[in-house]
């Protein structure tokens, strides 16, 4: 029992000692930690002081650098401003010097002007003195003349003025009359010439039709062969024929363009033969073109000879025969000029026979009147003057030359033969159908005419007839009354006049009918 109590006591003592030892150890450890924390805090404070000193130094350095930079910028700006001010000062000084020079110059000029004024004043005084002396002499001479003539100066002046007025009126009247006659003559002639030449030269819608020829191709592949490698074939064709060859998007066709119809014909035939032959290269092109040109020249010569023989005109110079034959390929307002010349020759001959004039001479003048059109694209001037000059050069009779030259004149300076040629020329050109419209323009006008008629309400059918000179319109009788047809006709006429361009006049016929049908049983 005692041992047990002792044992418990020992254990209690040991526990107390352990607790005391643990407390002491904990206290020692806490003291160490506190000391370590104090040393760490002191070290942190020291480092913070050092860092603050460093930041302070850096801030001071940065401030100094900024200050130096601002000072440098200020110095540079001050220097630039000073330089600018120096430049302005120099310019102002230069202007001042120029102003001083100008002032000196003006002062010198002013002195010169004053000197001149003094000189002029002295001269003016001298002139006045001379004028006074001259007036006195004139007055003295006038008195002597009045004594000799027996009339006063005022009476002489009145007589002279009356004489001059009558002469001036007579001259003015003659001048006015002459000017009026010349103005009438010149205006009339010039107006006719301008109208005639503008009509002759006006191309309008016909240029595209009569300055190009279209050659059809067997296939699209042929276009590449016509062009050739790097375009050598097409260049060879254009150089050999003198025309423009146009290869565009038109399917299976190329276009030949030239104002010279003979060249265009040579090019057309040559290209067709090259396509048929298949051998297309520069050497072959030159060979074919040369051969075709000779054939076309032969055709022209034979055509001219045939026209001359058919009309009965002989002994014509070969050059004129060639010009006459080349008119086969020339058109004027869609009329073939060679056929037109033959028509004029026949008409001139008929009129000459009625007037008992020389028929052969009349036919000759009529046949040759338009030969200038064969070369008017090469020579500047009206075709009548060109043809007359050409005929005179190759030995044609003076009356023939005169008739050719004046077949477009107003007749004031014309001969009887020239008047006959002019009348026949007008008759041939005015013959219905001689000068046809371009097909495309004609069809377009018909379509627009029918389109205008269909734009009105109540129109059932419409037909453009008589080559577009008349349109007949059928209306629906349920919608349009008899009175309405009159108004409809007038409305269509107004719209045609405002929207269409057409020669002559167009007849508009509106038809309204009622049909009744039944069956007899």
Steps between C-alpha positions, in 0.01 A plus 500: 500500500782729593688401193204579289462847645869563454477394144211734433689778669802437287286505192344830605842649566620379164196653330554830680868498408406421138250783497756740652770386260258534204403849614863598536582359158199676350602826661857459373365421152267802512788719607707373213213562258448851637868573467504357148189710409662812641817438300287433186299818556818696549640355180175579310503854633864536394426366153195729470719798594756399239230452235341834585837666467549331162153607380568851624828513309338361185217755526749779538695373198182466293393850596843631404482316165152641429621843595799467267275373218255788548789740502638349177156519334461858615846588370429333166161672464657829598771444240245417228290803589812713498595363158150571370510851644840552341359391162203733538733779596714438192193495275367820656840662456507385136151640443602825660799519267276427198254765617783749534615417146146537368459830680823620343385378158162669542666819606721487193200428277311784661789733426505379137125552470529852637774572250286359218201706612712812490626404154147423380372826642763692306422301185127554551555873531703493178227298326233743618699784355535314169125424499418866552727597213347223282145606584586852405644384167196277433263784581692728267489239220129441561425869459696504174308186375165656591590814304609291198198256510244762584333282772553466870662203673165392650339493158793303357476257791127452440553434130780255573296314760203473262723367223663249732161387636361435152815313395501300824131410463550390139809292591327355805196399297718334238702326771189380682350367180822324407534351848138378494545339159828339602350384828201344323720336240763380746254388766290308252801334337676426827184362656447268205865393503497431872176304476621304198841420649359413841250264338776344289741462790250408768554143608260453790358151528662389174865516608502162667317342207710649220851514646524141623482157341433179693681176412340183634728236647449122495585476872622701797839327473561691178521829692816383672654401167412838350665678793806275485785462743549829686260662250731473198228381259252776583778761474601357162138519373459861616835605355433332163143627456501832688184420698423435868419139588278475809481167683245529780242286680278469193458123453664354186559838335764773468447861390698691235488879551612767251363811329656381171246255349751357250752416771225348709388284206859384437537412868166315506580283197857436621386392847232269357758333275746463786229334710416260216867424434581448868862616463510827694844651549659836403655375176177340379301810607713732285474264203119470520448875556717586200309258279157617620596865455584431136166320454304785663677755280406292197137485621500877552635561151251262339212650702592852390528393137167319517321802653653727236399261221145452633440874518662563162787717619828428320859625486523535878847520655607173673551679834145632488379149404672367815334767714165419344545128567603558863162666560360145496629469859387850607159581644339833583203490738474125430480560123767344281684790338580317174137406444401853597746643242357275227146612594606866485661444159177352358282775655732776376494351152119485497467863608767610249309324219181687595691831494682409176844518664803275446383166644845335513649797682210502747542127571874546543449779755236296684720188512807686630330745735580301817851365421630721781332267751750229403785702655335750737622293796857561384479866390356781710211695351150454350468208258370725219817713501722191533328325208514812280871544566565133421298515179680815388837341569422210267377705206123519541311774319466832687117474489517154660738632770266793566197272531685270745619795711159668524261206536444598867494880448187715520496560123593868503835434329399173343476405135205328336688169498583542868135566580399180318757298695381658825136420423581142401711456814208616714254273318722192539554563870134575569366191323304291755716211619824646362626588843377247751518527872740293701317174578571512871362857533196410290410195711557695821260774389229244417541337841480835681194597298312185598624532859350850527163375370495207747571736792138627489219322679238328285736428206459142380739475203710740292688467172765738362470494119618700197863486620403665827305785338164368625384314807161329535364439847219260591325582830273296727147621428384413854750746655524769234200690362480681168569831670793351689664389173533865392673593826717187486615584148596853603683377812701247297594768246623733777710227656651401164591863428663546840692169523585391144731640233384415148502639146183643348178418679332196658132424447321365808177301441293377797248227412203403719260244364205293619452151352174306522484140378234228512404183318210441261333170577 
